[in-house]
Amino acid sequence: MTRPTLTQATGPAHTRILGIGGVRGERVVPNDELIGPIDSSDEWIRQRTGIITRRRAEAGTDVLDLAEGAAKAALENAGLTGADIDVVILSTVTYFHQTPAGAAIIADRIGATPAAAFDISAACAGYCYGIGQADALVRAGTARNVLVIGAEKMSELVDPTDRSISFLLGDGAGAVVIGPSDTPGIGPTIWGSDGSQAQAIRQTHSWLATRDEGLGWPTLRQEGQSVYKWAVWQMAPVAQKALDAAGVRADEIEAFIPHQANMRIIDQMIKTLKLPASVVVGRDIAETGNTSAASIPLATERLLREGQVSSGALALQIGFGAGLVYAAQVVVLP
């Protein structure tokens, strides 16, 4: 018997970011509001993290509301509508429904049905994970336009008495549309994980323990020194690999947009990578806080909106966080 040969999907050779949008939590929360329960000070938080304020959403705003706002802004920026989207990817760790996926609900809200839709859980690296997947989907011919959203309401996982991470966290969402391009607009994704360090950033206990053992609502914890050393010394080489894979040098990029984890981590990565002073650095953490999967697109959106970088600029972006997981790529800004 002669079996037929399958036809495989094929797509364009290149992709790029077509548009970007961002939404931050409605409330501006200064350090002074948080220092009492952790017996700290505004000066201590600024020195250790670089954070002056963080943005947190009102009680009536959930993570899908933030995601929807960012998605609509990205579509408008790209000059597209929901009907133009073939796939919706939502990266979040703060959508508290195991099923259905939040991405399917967002697809419906923006008029993208029947777009494929799925959620990914890669914490602070989730946005860069989504970019890597979107790039591959478009180039494979499986989709033409992919909406990638990083959205978090981190304030839902805050223990106000915890000194390890609670004062870092903010709420927001950032989104981009990825589509075909005549020239390369997204470099190869360098990504990976190290599950042996899973306890470095973790949820205090499982939802089952909340139900079965009466442990209450779980919150986030981190081993600050371990995370700092890992981010500073192991993530800079990952960022360098992304530069090498894209075929560009550190002095050829115009922007460096790392996950907004901590200003000290960002500053040390700049030194390790030997980035020239001409490179604009995303520092949205100072006013928005650490928004996990949303932090890189929000920092990118700010740089573009404030005119610190322009459309077409080459940017190195890297996300890293709980897992431990990481991902980096060089992109052309929309």
Kinemage of the C-alpha trace (Angstrom):
@kinemage 1
@onewidth
@group {chain A} dominant
@subgroup {mainchain}
@vectorlist {calphas} color= white
{ca met a 1} P 0.000 0.000 0.000
{ca thr a 2} L 1.269 3.427 -0.942
{ca arg a 3} L 0.618 5.970 1.759
{ca pro a 4} L 0.027 9.614 0.842
{ca thr a 5} L 2.647 12.208 1.686
{ca leu a 6} L 1.407 14.795 4.151
{ca thr a 7} L 1.372 18.457 3.317
{ca gln a 8} L 3.013 20.513 6.057
{ca ala a 9} L 2.254 24.112 6.889
{ca thr a 10} L 4.809 26.673 5.788
{ca gly a 11} L 4.989 30.320 6.688
{ca pro a 12} L 7.030 33.468 6.229
{ca ala a 13} L 10.756 33.438 6.873
{ca his a 14} L 10.643 36.287 9.362
{ca thr a 15} L 8.477 37.809 12.084
{ca arg a 16} L 8.345 41.034 14.058
{ca ile a 17} L 6.399 42.833 16.772
{ca leu a 18} L 3.598 44.762 15.069
{ca gly a 19} L 2.204 46.631 18.073
{ca ile a 20} L 2.390 46.923 21.848
{ca gly a 21} L 0.104 47.977 24.687
{ca gly a 22} L 0.201 48.145 28.456
{ca val a 23} L -2.093 48.646 31.447
{ca arg a 24} L -0.997 49.244 35.043
{ca gly a 25} L -2.953 48.822 38.259
{ca glu a 26} L -5.069 51.851 39.139
{ca arg a 27} L -3.534 52.559 42.546
{ca val a 28} L -0.119 54.122 43.132
{ca val a 29} L 1.284 52.500 46.283
{ca pro a 30} L 4.310 54.266 47.817
{ca asn a 31} L 6.796 52.506 50.065
{ca asp a 32} L 5.424 54.267 53.122
{ca glu a 33} L 2.181 52.278 52.845
{ca leu a 34} L 4.032 48.975 53.185
{ca ile a 35} L 6.838 49.557 55.674
{ca gly a 36} L 4.866 49.054 58.902
{ca pro a 37} L 4.114 45.299 58.645
{ca ile a 38} L 7.694 44.514 57.543
{ca asp a 39} L 9.313 46.858 60.096
{ca ser a 40} L 11.239 48.663 57.367
{ca ser a 41} L 11.655 52.096 55.806
{ca asp a 42} L 11.285 53.880 52.499
{ca glu a 43} L 15.079 54.258 52.354
{ca trp a 44} L 15.663 50.516 52.915
{ca ile a 45} L 13.296 49.533 50.071
{ca arg a 46} L 14.792 52.102 47.690
{ca gln a 47} L 18.362 51.027 48.419
{ca arg a 48} L 17.675 47.297 48.108
{ca thr a 49} L 15.302 47.364 45.128
{ca gly a 50} L 15.164 50.796 43.487
{ca ile a 51} L 11.381 50.846 43.937
{ca ile a 52} L 9.755 54.162 44.837
{ca thr a 53} L 6.158 53.177 44.138
{ca arg a 54} L 4.365 50.195 42.698
{ca arg a 55} L 1.021 49.968 40.885
{ca arg a 56} L -1.706 47.748 42.254
{ca ala a 57} L -5.178 47.057 40.922
{ca glu a 58} L -8.393 47.798 42.759
{ca ala a 59} L -10.287 44.902 44.338
{ca gly a 60} L -12.838 44.898 41.521
{ca thr a 61} L -10.192 44.570 38.796
{ca asp a 62} L -9.009 41.044 38.060
{ca val a 63} L -6.090 39.792 35.995
{ca leu a 64} L -8.257 39.223 32.909
{ca asp a 65} L -9.424 42.842 33.032
{ca leu a 66} L -5.792 43.938 32.960
{ca ala a 67} L -5.031 41.485 30.137
{ca glu a 68} L -7.998 42.667 28.095
{ca gly a 69} L -6.942 46.303 28.408
{ca ala a 70} L -3.393 45.560 27.303
{ca ala a 71} L -4.589 43.365 24.417
{ca lys a 72} L -6.896 46.062 23.054
{ca ala a 73} L -4.130 48.662 23.319
{ca ala a 74} L -1.711 46.400 21.429
{ca leu a 75} L -4.262 45.746 18.678
{ca glu a 76} L -4.894 49.468 18.290
{ca asn a 77} L -1.159 50.170 18.179
{ca ala a 78} L -0.744 47.508 15.475
{ca gly a 79} L -3.689 48.805 13.442
{ca leu a 80} L -5.474 45.470 13.744
{ca thr a 81} L -8.681 44.109 15.235
{ca gly a 82} L -9.422 40.952 17.179
{ca ala a 83} L -10.622 39.326 13.976
{ca asp a 84} L -7.043 39.502 12.654
{ca ile a 85} L -5.678 37.363 15.504
{ca asp a 86} L -5.177 33.635 14.963
{ca val a 87} L -3.705 32.697 18.358
{ca val a 88} L -3.922 34.237 21.831
{ca ile a 89} L -1.201 33.316 24.354
{ca leu a 90} L -1.668 34.476 27.937
{ca ser a 91} L 1.236 34.185 30.346
{ca thr a 92} L 0.167 34.483 33.974
{ca val a 93} L 0.513 32.848 37.383
{ca thr a 94} L -2.317 34.846 38.942
{ca tyr a 95} L -5.362 33.612 37.038
{ca phe a 96} L -6.850 31.322 39.656
{ca his a 97} L -8.936 29.052 37.448
{ca gln a 98} L -7.370 25.789 36.397
{ca thr a 99} L -9.765 25.667 33.481
{ca pro a 100} L -10.910 27.094 31.125
{ca ala a 101} L -7.834 28.991 29.998
{ca gly a 102} L -7.936 32.727 30.529
{ca ala a 103} L -6.658 33.191 26.973
{ca ala a 104} L -9.916 31.794 25.545
{ca ile a 105} L -11.918 34.324 27.570
{ca ile a 106} L -9.676 37.155 26.366
{ca ala a 107} L -10.062 35.958 22.778
{ca asp a 108} L -13.823 36.221 23.162
{ca arg a 109} L -13.661 39.659 24.781
{ca ile a 110} L -11.566 41.142 21.966
{ca gly a 111} L -13.499 39.493 19.145
{ca ala a 112} L -10.784 37.003 18.191
{ca thr a 113} L -12.978 33.867 18.291
{ca pro a 114} L -12.313 31.236 16.902
{ca ala a 115} L -8.608 31.958 17.478
{ca ala a 116} L -6.620 29.236 19.204
{ca ala a 117} L -6.009 30.236 22.803
{ca phe a 118} L -3.925 28.881 25.660
{ca asp a 119} L -2.234 29.937 28.904
{ca ile a 120} L 1.389 29.395 29.857
{ca ser a 121} L 2.906 29.411 33.332
{ca ala a 122} L 6.524 30.515 33.221
{ca ala a 123} L 6.395 33.258 35.855
{ca cys a 124} L 8.674 36.209 35.129
{ca ala a 125} L 10.016 34.574 31.951
{ca gly a 126} L 6.514 33.969 30.601
{ca tyr a 127} L 6.406 36.920 28.212
{ca cys a 128} L 9.684 35.925 26.529
{ca tyr a 129} L 8.456 32.318 26.406
{ca gly a 130} L 5.353 33.589 24.626
{ca ile a 131} L 7.420 35.589 22.140
{ca gly a 132} L 9.417 32.478 21.287
{ca gln a 133} L 6.254 30.458 20.728
{ca ala a 134} L 4.567 33.181 18.675
{ca asp a 135} L 7.629 33.575 16.462
{ca ala a 136} L 7.676 29.832 15.792
{ca leu a 137} L 3.925 29.638 15.125
{ca val a 138} L 4.023 32.395 12.521
{ca arg a 139} L 7.137 31.115 10.764
{ca ala a 140} L 5.687 27.588 10.698
{ca gly a 141} L 2.572 28.855 8.948
{ca thr a 142} L 0.295 27.800 11.800
{ca ala a 143} L -0.792 31.400 12.420
{ca arg a 144} L -0.420 34.774 10.756
{ca asn a 145} L -0.894 37.080 13.762
{ca val a 146} L -0.372 36.021 17.378
{ca leu a 147} L -1.321 38.051 20.441
{ca val a 148} L 1.058 37.531 23.378
{ca ile a 149} L -0.025 38.865 26.778
{ca gly a 150} L 1.829 38.934 30.076
{ca ala a 151} L -0.653 39.767 32.838
{ca glu a 152} L -0.425 39.572 36.614
{ca lys a 153} L -2.286 40.720 39.686
{ca met a 154} L 0.596 39.929 42.017
{ca ser a 155} L -1.063 41.716 44.925
{ca glu a 156} L -3.334 38.663 45.222
{ca leu a 157} L -0.330 36.637 46.428
{ca val a 158} L 1.112 39.166 48.870
{ca asp a 159} L 1.676 38.535 52.553
{ca pro a 160} L 2.120 42.104 53.827
{ca thr a 161} L 4.362 40.867 56.673
{ca asp a 162} L 6.817 39.051 54.379
{ca arg a 163} L 10.177 40.807 53.959
{ca ser a 164} L 11.411 38.602 51.111
{ca ile a 165} L 9.193 39.671 48.213
{ca ser a 166} L 5.900 41.296 49.233
{ca phe a 167} L 7.050 44.910 48.857
{ca leu a 168} L 8.382 44.225 45.353
{ca leu a 169} L 5.139 43.219 43.720
{ca gly a 170} L 2.791 45.191 41.480
{ca asp a 171} L -0.100 44.585 39.090
{ca gly a 172} L -0.328 45.131 35.363
{ca ala a 173} L -0.440 43.658 31.873
{ca gly a 174} L 1.524 44.121 28.686
{ca ala a 175} L 0.732 42.722 25.261
{ca val a 176} L 2.192 42.558 21.771
{ca val a 177} L 1.039 41.355 18.378
{ca ile a 178} L 3.527 39.181 16.468
{ca gly a 179} L 3.148 38.883 12.711
{ca pro a 180} L 5.040 38.292 9.449
{ca ser a 181} L 7.904 40.515 8.366
{ca asp a 182} L 10.020 41.018 5.259
{ca thr a 183} L 13.145 41.221 7.418
{ca pro a 184} L 14.133 39.514 10.702
{ca gly a 185} L 12.474 41.193 13.676
{ca ile a 186} L 12.825 38.535 16.391
{ca gly a 187} L 16.104 36.777 17.067
{ca pro a 188} L 16.438 33.173 18.254
{ca thr a 189} L 15.057 32.489 21.718
{ca ile a 190} L 17.553 31.246 24.294
{ca trp a 191} L 15.602 29.578 27.062
{ca gly a 192} L 15.792 26.943 29.739
{ca ser a 193} L 15.082 25.964 33.330
{ca asp a 194} L 16.648 24.676 36.525
{ca gly a 195} L 14.073 22.854 38.609
{ca ser a 196} L 16.683 21.947 41.214
{ca gln a 197} L 16.245 25.523 42.474
{ca ala a 198} L 12.450 25.408 42.533
{ca gln a 199} L 12.328 26.464 46.182
{ca ala a 200} L 14.144 29.749 45.531
{ca ile a 201} L 10.891 31.450 44.463
{ca arg a 202} L 7.780 29.592 45.474
{ca gln a 203} L 4.185 29.588 46.584
{ca thr a 204} L 4.039 28.867 50.316
{ca his a 205} L 1.780 25.828 49.891
{ca ser a 206} L -0.544 24.193 47.372
{ca trp a 207} L -4.231 24.906 46.905
{ca leu a 208} L -4.902 21.362 48.112
{ca ala a 209} L -3.209 22.205 51.412
{ca thr a 210} L -5.419 25.268 51.631
{ca arg a 211} L -8.449 23.005 51.354
{ca asp a 212} L -7.311 19.907 53.226
{ca glu a 213} L -5.084 21.365 55.930
{ca gly a 214} L -6.716 24.735 56.477
{ca leu a 215} L -3.502 26.631 55.811
{ca gly a 216} L -5.231 29.684 54.396
{ca trp a 217} L -4.513 31.580 51.209
{ca pro a 218} L -1.013 30.823 49.823
{ca thr a 219} L 1.418 33.671 49.213
{ca leu a 220} L 4.821 34.087 47.586
{ca arg a 221} L 8.243 33.696 49.180
{ca gln a 222} L 11.747 33.945 47.804
{ca glu a 223} L 15.279 33.279 48.959
{ca gly a 224} L 16.563 36.736 48.136
{ca gln a 225} L 20.310 36.136 48.155
{ca ser a 226} L 20.064 32.924 46.127
{ca val a 227} L 17.847 34.592 43.534
{ca tyr a 228} L 20.125 37.635 43.335
{ca lys a 229} L 23.248 35.533 42.731
{ca trp a 230} L 21.490 33.347 40.154
{ca ala a 231} L 20.047 36.305 38.261
{ca val a 232} L 23.265 38.314 38.243
{ca trp a 233} L 25.794 35.611 37.429
{ca gln a 234} L 23.827 33.068 35.409
{ca met a 235} L 21.416 35.262 33.457
{ca ala a 236} L 23.994 37.618 31.968
{ca pro a 237} L 25.553 34.702 30.009
{ca val a 238} L 22.058 33.783 28.759
{ca ala a 239} L 21.591 37.357 27.553
{ca gln a 240} L 24.980 37.194 25.836
{ca lys a 241} L 23.957 33.965 24.083
{ca ala a 242} L 20.845 35.745 22.789
{ca leu a 243} L 23.044 38.517 21.370
{ca asp a 244} L 25.355 35.973 19.751
{ca ala a 245} L 22.463 33.959 18.310
{ca ala a 246} L 20.992 37.121 16.791
{ca gly a 247} L 24.362 38.058 15.314
{ca val a 248} L 24.683 41.412 17.071
{ca arg a 249} L 27.143 42.901 19.539
{ca ala a 250} L 26.338 44.602 22.818
{ca asp a 251} L 27.321 47.971 21.331
{ca glu a 252} L 24.863 47.501 18.458
{ca ile a 253} L 21.682 47.285 20.538
{ca glu a 254} L 19.817 50.439 21.512
{ca ala a 255} L 17.856 49.137 24.496
{ca phe a 256} L 18.225 46.566 27.261
{ca ile a 257} L 14.888 45.486 28.743
{ca pro a 258} L 15.324 42.871 31.474
{ca his a 259} L 12.654 41.523 33.779
{ca gln a 260} L 11.957 44.225 36.346
{ca ala a 261} L 12.956 42.158 39.371
{ca asn a 262} L 15.266 44.491 41.241
{ca met a 263} L 17.248 47.576 40.200
{ca arg a 264} L 20.443 46.157 41.720
{ca ile a 265} L 20.125 43.047 39.554
{ca ile a 266} L 19.598 45.203 36.467
{ca asp a 267} L 22.641 47.372 37.250
{ca gln a 268} L 24.901 44.370 37.803
{ca met a 269} L 23.753 42.703 34.570
{ca ile a 270} L 24.638 45.887 32.677
{ca lys a 271} L 28.178 45.717 34.091
{ca thr a 272} L 28.575 42.008 33.395
{ca leu a 273} L 27.371 42.406 29.800
{ca lys a 274} L 29.606 45.484 29.383
{ca leu a 275} L 26.777 47.452 27.834
{ca pro a 276} L 27.842 50.911 26.654
{ca ala a 277} L 26.313 53.999 28.261
{ca ser a 278} L 24.448 54.672 25.008
{ca val a 279} L 22.141 51.681 25.624
{ca val a 280} L 18.793 52.757 27.087
{ca val a 281} L 17.768 50.532 30.001
{ca gly a 282} L 14.229 49.676 31.016
{ca arg a 283} L 13.721 50.781 34.631
{ca asp a 284} L 9.943 50.675 34.936
{ca ile a 285} L 10.341 48.884 38.282
{ca ala a 286} L 10.947 52.217 40.020
{ca glu a 287} L 7.318 53.259 39.564
{ca thr a 288} L 5.450 50.049 38.663
{ca gly a 289} L 7.172 47.411 40.796
{ca asn a 290} L 7.777 43.788 39.849
{ca thr a 291} L 4.834 42.629 37.728
{ca ser a 292} L 6.272 39.208 36.818
{ca ala a 293} L 5.174 38.201 33.281
{ca ala a 294} L 3.975 41.751 32.571
{ca ser a 295} L 7.204 43.521 33.476
{ca ile a 296} L 9.113 43.367 30.169
{ca pro a 297} L 6.260 44.499 27.883
{ca leu a 298} L 5.348 47.243 30.377
{ca ala a 299} L 8.955 48.464 30.502
{ca thr a 300} L 9.080 48.353 26.698
{ca glu a 301} L 5.808 50.249 26.375
{ca arg a 302} L 7.122 52.980 28.697
{ca leu a 303} L 10.379 53.409 26.767
{ca leu a 304} L 8.476 53.802 23.492
{ca arg a 305} L 5.734 56.038 24.926
{ca glu a 306} L 8.233 58.367 26.575
{ca gly a 307} L 10.390 58.544 23.455
{ca gln a 308} L 13.466 57.043 25.123
{ca val a 309} L 13.760 54.657 22.173
{ca ser a 310} L 12.143 54.732 18.752
{ca ser a 311} L 10.403 52.299 16.473
{ca gly a 312} L 12.868 49.987 14.761
{ca ala a 313} L 15.376 50.006 17.613
{ca leu a 314} L 17.150 46.766 18.487
{ca ala a 315} L 16.399 45.650 22.042
{ca leu a 316} L 17.762 42.800 24.134
{ca gln a 317} L 15.113 41.386 26.476
{ca ile a 318} L 15.461 38.688 29.116
{ca gly a 319} L 12.987 37.234 31.588
{ca phe a 320} L 13.874 35.049 34.573
{ca gly a 321} L 12.066 33.825 37.646
{ca ala a 322} L 10.285 31.044 39.515
{ca gly a 323} L 10.994 27.577 38.242
{ca leu a 324} L 13.718 28.600 37.935
{ca val a 325} L 13.074 29.485 34.293
{ca tyr a 326} L 14.551 31.972 31.843
{ca ala a 327} L 14.282 33.161 28.242
{ca ala a 328} L 15.934 35.883 26.161
{ca gln a 329} L 15.879 37.225 22.629
{ca val a 330} L 16.827 40.303 20.618
{ca val a 331} L 13.839 42.042 19.023
{ca val a 332} L 13.141 44.988 16.764
{ca leu a 333} L 10.807 47.345 18.610
{ca pro a 334} L 7.469 48.164 16.951
